[in-house]
């Protein structure tokens, strides 16, 4: 399997695993959105809390750009970058895009 296909598979598996963490009786749902052609992957939470408060928001957004995994947003407790690294993705192939470019040099991940 080529590197990009592996990255696509690992990202999708990670998002599906996270979506399944939510209880089926929870009024908030977690949905995965996969744009395989554009290499954009998201986990979105949506639903109603107390029948009066609308919940909608992107919990995770990951792209593949120029052969690297760009974590655009991670609003979860367990960082997807660390999970992907634990699954064998080189930290030099993961960009924490939610950090300003000048800050990325101080992380153990790629700068861009």
C-alpha positions as CSV (number, residue, x, y, z in Angstrom):
1,X,0.0,0.0,0.0
2,X,1.4,3.4,-0.9
3,X,2.0,6.0,1.8
4,X,-0.9,8.3,0.9
5,X,-3.4,5.4,0.8
6,X,-2.2,4.3,4.2
7,X,-2.6,7.8,5.5
8,X,-6.1,8.0,4.1
9,X,-7.0,4.7,5.7
10,X,-5.5,5.6,9.1
11,X,-7.3,9.0,9.2
12,X,-10.7,7.5,8.3
13,X,-10.3,4.7,10.8
14,X,-9.4,7.2,13.5
15,X,-12.4,9.4,12.8
16,X,-14.8,6.4,12.6
17,X,-13.4,5.1,16.0
18,X,-14.1,8.5,17.6
19,X,-17.6,8.8,16.1
20,X,-18.5,5.4,17.7
21,X,-17.5,6.7,21.2
22,X,-20.8,8.6,21.4
23,X,-23.6,6.7,23.0
24,X,-26.5,5.8,20.6
25,X,-28.9,7.3,23.1
26,X,-27.0,10.6,23.2
27,X,-29.1,13.3,21.4
28,X,-25.9,14.7,19.9
29,X,-24.6,12.6,17.0
30,X,-21.1,12.4,15.6
31,X,-20.8,12.2,11.8
32,X,-17.8,11.6,9.7
33,X,-17.4,13.5,6.4
34,X,-14.9,12.0,3.9
35,X,-13.9,13.8,0.7
36,X,-11.6,11.2,-0.6
37,X,-10.9,13.0,-3.9
38,X,-9.9,16.3,-2.2
39,X,-8.4,14.6,0.8
40,X,-10.5,16.4,3.4
41,X,-11.7,14.5,6.4
42,X,-14.0,15.8,9.3
43,X,-15.8,14.7,12.4
44,X,-18.8,16.9,13.1
45,X,-21.1,16.9,16.1
46,X,-24.7,17.8,15.7
47,X,-28.1,17.6,17.4
48,X,-30.2,19.2,20.0
49,X,-29.5,19.5,23.7
50,X,-32.6,20.0,25.9
51,X,-34.7,20.5,22.8
52,X,-33.8,24.2,22.8
53,X,-30.1,24.4,22.2
54,X,-28.8,23.5,18.7
55,X,-25.4,21.8,18.7
56,X,-23.3,21.9,15.5
57,X,-19.6,22.0,15.2
58,X,-16.5,20.5,13.7
59,X,-14.6,18.5,16.3
60,X,-11.8,17.4,13.9
61,X,-10.7,18.5,10.5
62,X,-7.7,16.7,8.8
63,X,-6.4,17.3,5.2
64,X,-3.7,15.6,3.2
65,X,-1.7,18.3,1.4
66,X,1.5,17.6,-0.5
67,X,1.9,14.2,1.0
68,X,1.6,15.4,4.6
69,X,-1.3,15.1,7.1
70,X,-2.4,18.6,8.1
71,X,-4.5,18.7,11.3
72,X,-6.5,21.9,10.6
73,X,-8.6,21.6,13.8
74,X,-8.6,19.3,16.8
75,X,-11.3,20.0,19.4
76,X,-10.9,16.6,21.1
77,X,-9.3,15.5,24.4
78,X,-7.0,13.0,22.7
79,X,-4.9,14.6,20.0
80,X,-5.3,12.8,16.6
81,X,-1.7,13.7,15.7
82,X,-0.5,11.6,18.6
83,X,-2.8,8.8,17.7
84,X,-1.6,8.8,14.1
85,X,2.0,8.8,15.2
86,X,1.3,5.8,17.5
87,X,-0.1,4.1,14.4
88,X,3.2,4.6,12.6
89,X,2.9,7.9,10.8
90,X,6.1,9.9,11.0
91,X,5.8,13.1,13.1
92,X,7.6,14.8,10.2
93,X,4.6,14.0,8.0
94,X,2.1,15.6,10.4
95,X,1.5,19.4,10.5
96,X,-0.3,21.0,13.4
97,X,-1.9,23.6,11.1
98,X,-3.9,25.1,14.0
99,X,-0.6,26.5,15.3
100,X,0.8,29.6,13.7
101,X,3.7,28.8,11.3
102,X,6.3,30.4,13.5
103,X,5.1,28.3,16.5
104,X,5.3,24.9,14.7
105,X,9.1,24.8,14.9
106,X,8.8,24.4,18.6
107,X,6.6,21.2,18.3
108,X,7.9,17.7,17.5
109,X,5.8,17.7,14.4
110,X,6.5,19.1,10.8
111,X,6.4,22.9,10.2
112,X,4.7,22.6,6.8
